[in-house]
């Protein structure tokens, strides 16, 4: 073969190889460091693809650009949660991860084992959801050991709550979904932008529960943001005022509180007296869960504040 033919062909092969290497290098590039753990650009891209798939968001360059900061922040948070679990010698087994994946499949009406197959077909590395599930389980164990085990609800607190319910039988009971994005002095503007982007996606048809699972920092995130039934006046004043302005099926936010921004979706509302009153045990459980939720959010804020975080993209 003449040399004049070989050289252009060889050049084309080398250029193609260089392009592939450049793409691989870009994916391997570090997006952020959380203490000693590196998060790569590939990690961010994989998680974003998972977000688009589970929340019903259109996957396009503009949406990726808008949601990338919060996706990266969520990966940072999960890294800190796993690191805290490791510090406390808390582990997550493969069986626990498999059980959680099976729960996701049941919730979405999928046959057993189909979830990971669907991810692979859509070019999503299953590690993206496995890592997310691992972080969720690890953090739940941390909260149970460090927070829930030290949280008590007194009989007096239950008595007072029951008395308030009995005195307000004409109050409304709400079923609410929430997305909570915390902020501190440095991250307030970023948190506001994130919640605005999320509510814009919800109003375009994105799944509220899917976004809550991916982005919310509330303890209800693993349940799709489901707060359960909440009595009128039981929420912080800012949230209580906001939820009164919407009807079932509507979403409101961002709502600013002292610690973060909320998006709220009202599922239903009814007069308290129209339904079966909660038992004393249910009242106590509700008080306990709320107290644990408040302390868990503070725990996570303290972790983030004490961490070394270096964002590089």
Secondary structure, DSSP 8 states (H G I E B T S, - for coil): --HHHHHHHHHHHHHHHHHHHHHHHHHHSEEEEETTEEEEHHHHHHHHHHHHHHHT----HHHHHHHHHHHHHHHHHHHHHHHHHHHTT----HHHHHHHHHHHHHHTT--TTHHHHHHHHTT--THHHHHHHHHHHHHHHHIIIIIGGG----HHHHHHHHHHHHHTTTSEEEEEEEEEEE--TTTHHHHHHHHHHHHHHHHTT--HHHHHHHH--STTGGGTTEEEEEETT-S-HHHHHHHTT--TT-EEEEEE-SSEEEEEEEEEEEEGGGS----HHHHHHHHHHHHHHHHHHHHHHHHHHHS-EEE--
